[in-house]
Each structure stands twice: as structure tokens, then as C-alpha cells.
Amino acid sequence: MDKLRNPLVNVIDLGQKSYKPVWDLQEEKLQSIVDLKRKNRDSNHKQPTPNYLIWVEHPPVITLGKSGLPKHLLINEDQLKEKGVAFFKTNRGGDITFHGPGQLVGYPILDLENFFTDIHKYLRLLEEAIILTLKEYGLSAERSEGETGVWLDVGTPFARKICAMGVKASRWVTMHGFALNVNTDLRYFDYIIPCGIQGKAVTSLKAELKREVPLEEVKEKVLHHFCALFKAKAII
């Protein structure tokens, strides 16, 4: 089976795209990989399974994870529509979060059997890719125990989240992923209790650096660290 391990990751950059079509695309890619894995079990001619990394920038949307609480949405759905914000209940882990313009969203659809079979390690490596990226901008980001994602000033009254994460895995195939606030309008987070965590702020690269940061520049840095950590090779 080791001979079948495929370290190549096909990078799909969707630019700006609504949430639901991208969710559907993730489901489609995941299912195609799961189907191939099933076929391989009964075949003498096994084929390597593909991996994908989808980049996207969503219009304003709030998503609630399967373990999330509806009360963490602070305004009703009619008010959201008035403000031009979509709302979806999703099958990812995690609670409630916001996606919008100026935010770098990455959806890795990986067959972890191509890399390692450990969801905990998977999440930690995603966090590490963001931490290393932020370090390039002079920011000392870190993990907060028991709170998936990437934070600044952990353990202080000024703790603030800069990258949210929520994933789902089926037969070791992942979907959903991470959302890094680059130039995001942080006022949208006032409509929710981000990730269900009371009393902690949300920030962005723009807010920390006091300047706009090119999304493409950040994307390249994240991809570099992602590939190094997963020992993967990007196919763009």
C-alpha cells in the first residue's frame, strides 16, 4: 500500500465564490476519493487516491458546525438577510464562524492515508502552517489549549483569534478546513459568538499590521508551509 501513497496535492483556486457551491464541490471530491478507496479494496489494480486544496474567498456567510449552538448567532436569519449575510448549518466540527471578503479560506481534501492517519496531528499541522505564515509577518501566533485554531496573546486579557478551523473526515478523507483573517471586515463577527467562545476578540492581519496585506502573498506563504509540513508537493 505504501507504493500507492500519493504526496501530490492539486491546488484549485476558485477566487470569489458562494459558500454552498464550494461545499458541494468538497462533498463531490471527498466522495470520489472514498469511492476509489472502496474500489481499491476489491481490485488487483489499485490506483493512488488524489488530494486537493481548494482556495476560496466567500461573500459574507455565517456557518454553524454540527456541535455549534444556535444561540451563538446573535441576530435572527431575517436580520442576516437584510445585512446581506448568508447562513448555513454544516457538517464540519466546531461551532459558529464567519467567512467573508478579505479572508483566506483553505479547504484541504486529503486522503490522510497518503500522509498519516491521525486527525489530531492533521489539525495541529494546519495550525502550524498558519503559525509559521504569521511569523513571517512578525506576529507571534500560537495555539490555545482546548480551542482549535490560531491565536495571538494567549493567556492574557488581550487574547484574540486570527484563524478559525473546522474539519470533517470520512474514511480518513478530510473536508472543510481553515479561515485566516487577512483583510476581513471584523464587524461581521459582532453578529456571532465566534467559535462559541465568550469574551475573546477576533483579529486580522490588517488589524495587527495596520495595513492591507495582499491575499495572494499570504496564500503563497501558507501553501509553502503546508507542503513542507505534510511533505506534499503542490500541483497548481
Phi, psi and omega per residue, in radians:
M1 nan -0.519 -3.131
D2 -1.021 -0.594 3.141
K3 -1.093 -0.407 -3.112
L4 -1.507 -0.167 -3.100
R5 -1.046 2.251 -3.046
N6 -2.042 1.900 -3.110
P7 -1.509 0.016 -3.098
L8 -1.396 2.396 3.115
V9 -2.150 2.043 3.118
N10 -1.385 2.075 -3.104
V11 -1.625 2.167 3.131
I12 -2.027 2.002 -3.141
D13 -1.805 1.925 -3.068
L14 -1.591 -0.077 -3.078
G15 1.129 -2.318 3.097
Q16 -1.664 2.198 -3.095
K17 -2.700 2.507 3.135
S18 -1.069 2.754 -3.014
Y19 -1.136 -0.866 -2.987
K20 -1.071 -0.813 3.108
P21 -1.051 -0.564 -3.138
V22 -1.312 -0.658 3.033
W23 -1.038 -0.792 3.125
D24 -1.062 -0.708 3.126
L25 -1.117 -0.721 3.098
Q26 -1.054 -0.814 3.134
E27 -1.041 -0.708 -3.133
E28 -1.124 -0.798 -3.141
K29 -1.135 -0.782 3.127
L30 -1.021 -0.825 -3.094
Q31 -1.120 -0.643 3.136
S32 -1.144 -0.625 3.104
I33 -1.229 -0.764 3.109
V34 -1.064 -0.734 3.130
D35 -1.080 -0.708 3.123
L36 -1.168 -0.658 3.110
K37 -1.112 -0.707 3.085
R38 -1.106 -0.760 -3.141
K39 -1.098 -0.694 -3.138
N40 -1.083 -0.584 -3.123
R41 -1.043 -0.579 -3.048
D42 -1.883 0.236 -3.047
S43 -2.058 2.571 3.016
N44 -1.508 -0.157 -3.123
H45 -2.107 1.310 -3.056
K46 -1.264 2.535 3.139
Q47 -2.025 2.477 3.076
P48 -1.092 2.536 3.096
T49 -1.548 2.487 -3.133
P50 -1.419 2.847 3.029
N51 -2.243 2.627 -3.127
Y52 -2.370 2.660 2.918
L53 -2.303 2.017 -3.126
I54 -1.729 2.158 2.998
W55 -1.699 2.441 3.103
V56 -2.768 2.690 3.008
E57 -2.146 2.011 -3.058
H58 -1.562 2.599 2.844
P59 -1.109 2.913 -3.066
P60 -0.948 2.176 -3.134
V61 -2.676 2.453 3.035
I62 -1.934 2.303 -3.138
T63 -2.146 2.492 -3.132
L64 -2.001 2.120 -3.141
G65 -1.289 2.947 -3.036
K66 -1.149 -0.396 3.100
S67 -1.737 0.102 -3.088
G68 -1.380 2.755 -3.141
L69 -1.863 2.243 3.139
P70 -0.971 -0.485 -3.126
K71 -1.175 -0.219 3.100
H72 -1.384 -0.102 2.941
L73 -1.589 2.051 -2.942
L74 -1.577 -0.159 3.023
I75 -2.256 2.812 -3.076
N76 -1.457 2.980 -3.025
E77 -1.173 -0.525 3.078
D78 -1.137 -0.721 3.102
Q79 -1.140 -0.640 3.083
L80 -1.071 -0.767 -3.141
K81 -1.064 -0.713 3.126
E82 -1.056 -0.579 -3.113
K83 -1.572 0.028 3.110
G84 1.308 0.511 -3.120
V85 -1.961 2.164 3.086
A86 -1.376 2.874 -3.137
F87 -2.487 2.318 3.125
F88 -2.421 2.410 2.893
K89 -1.575 2.220 -3.019
T90 -2.044 3.028 3.139
N91 -1.785 0.297 3.087
R92 -1.462 2.925 2.987
G93 -1.343 3.021 3.120
G94 1.588 -3.136 -3.024
D95 -1.826 -2.130 -3.044
I96 -1.897 2.492 3.101
T97 -2.645 2.979 -3.139
F98 -2.060 2.448 2.966
H99 -2.132 2.497 3.121
G100 -2.948 -3.139 -3.137
P101 -0.976 2.512 -3.141
G102 1.462 0.060 3.135
Q103 -1.926 2.357 3.092
L104 -1.602 1.974 3.123
V105 -1.876 2.257 3.108
G106 -2.139 2.220 3.121
Y107 -2.032 1.642 3.056
P108 -1.337 2.204 3.024
I109 -1.984 1.556 -3.028
L110 -1.965 2.449 2.867
D111 -1.475 1.807 -3.058
L112 -1.093 -0.298 3.050
E113 -1.183 -0.210 3.006
N114 -1.416 -0.222 -3.043
F115 -2.236 -1.145 3.117
F116 -2.925 2.685 -3.120
T117 -1.889 1.422 -3.090
D118 -2.760 1.821 -3.096
I119 -1.154 -0.676 3.117
H120 -1.037 -0.829 3.115
K121 -1.086 -0.693 3.127
Y122 -0.994 -0.868 3.139
L123 -1.100 -0.729 -3.127
R124 -1.125 -0.637 3.125
L125 -1.243 -0.633 3.044
L126 -1.062 -0.791 3.097
E127 -1.044 -0.743 -3.092
E128 -1.118 -0.646 3.104
A129 -1.065 -0.673 3.118
I130 -1.272 -0.754 3.132
I131 -1.012 -0.780 -3.138
L132 -1.176 -0.617 3.088
T133 -1.124 -0.818 -3.120
L134 -1.136 -0.553 3.095
K135 -1.049 -0.587 3.117
E136 -1.145 -0.343 3.099
Y137 -1.754 0.211 3.084
G138 1.408 0.265 -3.127
L139 -1.800 2.320 3.117
S140 -1.657 1.524 -3.115
A141 -1.621 2.768 -3.115
E142 -2.748 3.077 3.064
R143 -1.536 2.719 3.024
S144 -2.053 2.104 -3.018
E145 -0.929 2.223 3.106
G146 1.402 0.022 -3.113
E147 -2.264 1.703 -3.100
T148 -1.025 2.471 3.140
G149 2.192 -2.940 -3.089
V150 -2.219 2.359 -2.981
W151 -2.270 2.865 2.976
L152 -2.088 2.576 3.091
D153 0.929 0.809 3.100
V154 -1.054 2.441 3.081
G155 1.431 0.143 3.096
T156 -2.114 2.919 3.069
P157 -1.142 -0.186 -3.086
F158 -1.791 0.231 -3.141
A159 -0.967 2.333 -3.131
R160 -2.598 2.503 -3.070
K161 -1.628 2.368 3.132
I162 -2.011 -0.324 3.138
C163 -2.499 2.144 3.105
A164 -1.719 2.657 3.122
M165 -2.426 2.535 3.036
G166 -2.796 2.203 -3.056
V167 -2.280 2.850 2.986
K168 -2.333 2.559 3.058
A169 -2.356 2.438 3.085
S170 -2.349 2.092 -3.086
R171 0.906 0.736 3.138
W172 1.181 0.289 3.051
V173 -1.840 2.234 -3.034
T174 -1.669 2.771 2.927
M175 -2.667 3.126 -2.933
H176 1.028 -2.842 -3.071
G177 2.927 -2.153 -3.001
F178 -2.277 2.714 3.111
A179 -2.331 1.914 -3.099
L180 -1.745 2.125 3.123
N181 -1.333 1.928 3.131
V182 -1.745 -1.265 3.094
N183 -2.029 0.478 -3.027
T184 -1.108 2.467 3.003
D185 -1.324 1.827 -3.003
L186 -1.276 -0.171 3.132
R187 -1.114 -0.447 3.121
Y188 -1.097 -0.489 -3.123
F189 -1.220 -0.205 3.080
D190 -1.199 -0.276 -3.108
Y191 -1.495 -0.091 -3.081
I192 -2.415 2.929 2.880
I193 -1.726 1.659 -2.952
P194 -0.925 2.184 3.136
C195 1.022 0.284 3.123
G196 1.254 0.270 -3.069
I197 -1.795 1.978 -3.111
Q198 -1.287 2.510 2.903
G199 1.318 0.216 3.095
K200 -2.142 2.452 -3.029
A201 -1.484 2.961 3.051
V202 -2.075 2.526 3.134
T203 -2.380 -3.113 -3.139
S204 -2.535 2.901 3.047
L205 -1.039 -0.738 -3.136
K206 -1.057 -0.771 -3.130
A207 -1.131 -0.659 -3.101
E208 -1.321 -0.677 -3.051
L209 -1.645 -0.170 -3.128
K210 1.075 0.601 3.070
R211 -2.800 2.744 3.032
E212 -1.211 2.494 3.113
V213 -2.115 2.213 -3.125
P214 -1.034 2.195 -3.112
L215 -1.058 -0.683 -3.125
E216 -1.102 -0.639 3.120
E217 -1.107 -0.796 3.131
V218 -1.133 -0.703 -3.131
K219 -1.027 -0.778 3.139
E220 -1.088 -0.717 -3.125
K221 -1.180 -0.779 3.130
V222 -1.077 -0.769 -3.128
L223 -1.077 -0.721 3.113
H224 -1.014 -0.866 -3.102
H225 -1.223 -0.647 3.096
F226 -1.014 -0.869 -3.114
C227 -1.129 -0.706 3.141
A228 -1.121 -0.755 -3.093
L229 -1.225 -0.661 -3.114
F230 -1.574 -0.022 -3.052
K231 0.934 0.810 -3.100
A232 -1.957 2.891 3.067
K233 -2.193 2.187 -3.099
A234 -1.403 2.374 3.012
I235 -1.947 1.884 -3.046
I236 -1.790 nan nan
